[in-house]
Amino acid sequence: MTILGLILAGGLGRRFGGSEDHAVDKARLMLAGRPLLAHVRARLEPQVAGLVLNANGDPARHHDQGLPILADTVPGHPGPLAGVLAGLEFAAGTHTHVLSVPADCPFLPRDLAPRLAAAIAPGGVACAASNGQRHPVVALWPVGLAPALRQSLVGEDLRKVSAFLARQPLAVVDFPAGPVDPFFNVNTAEDLAAAAGLVSKGLG
């Protein structure tokens, strides 16, 4: 298994005031002196064979990361499934699987890739869970799923990640929360402040 890591940063940041006309780039929000994206990258990069970033708009703002930048290939900001599709199509021929994670989860498990890889069924998907809650965007996808995902997105306008996963053989891997939920995500300014508090206490 050869895994391409995919950081999803293609959203509009609506809960930070983003809109269709003006997206708020959560990946660039600062946490403990570094962009959220840098925290996610530090957790994910050692676990995968390569790393790419899904981001829309001007790619120049992310050039400091030195990563390939993939825009959605389906118009209209249809959500994270479009980013996953871009990653799957990019990985074809070079990787067998894509591990997707959101750009606003700075405390990802350091054993995320091997645990999902150990659980995944042939042709299926493995997604993470914690505290009794599934995290569908944190998932390991086979590259061969790209045509079915494109048909669902373009042909059916299916946008919910969980709805697409319900059609696949799915393994759900539970990760212990400990003092910090490893899938804590920064959706609001209050979340960002809470994340900063966790880092300052050495918990993140």
Protein Blocks (a to p, Z undefined) as FASTA:
>chain_A
ZZdddddfkbgolmnopafklccdfklpceehiafklmmmmmmmmmpcbdcdddehjfkl
mmmnopacdddfbehinbjklmmmmmmmmmgojambdcdddfklckbcfklmmmmmmmpc
ghiacdddeehiacfklccddfklmmmmmmmmmmnopabfklmmmmpccddddddfkjbd
fkbccfbfklmmmmmmmmmnopZZ
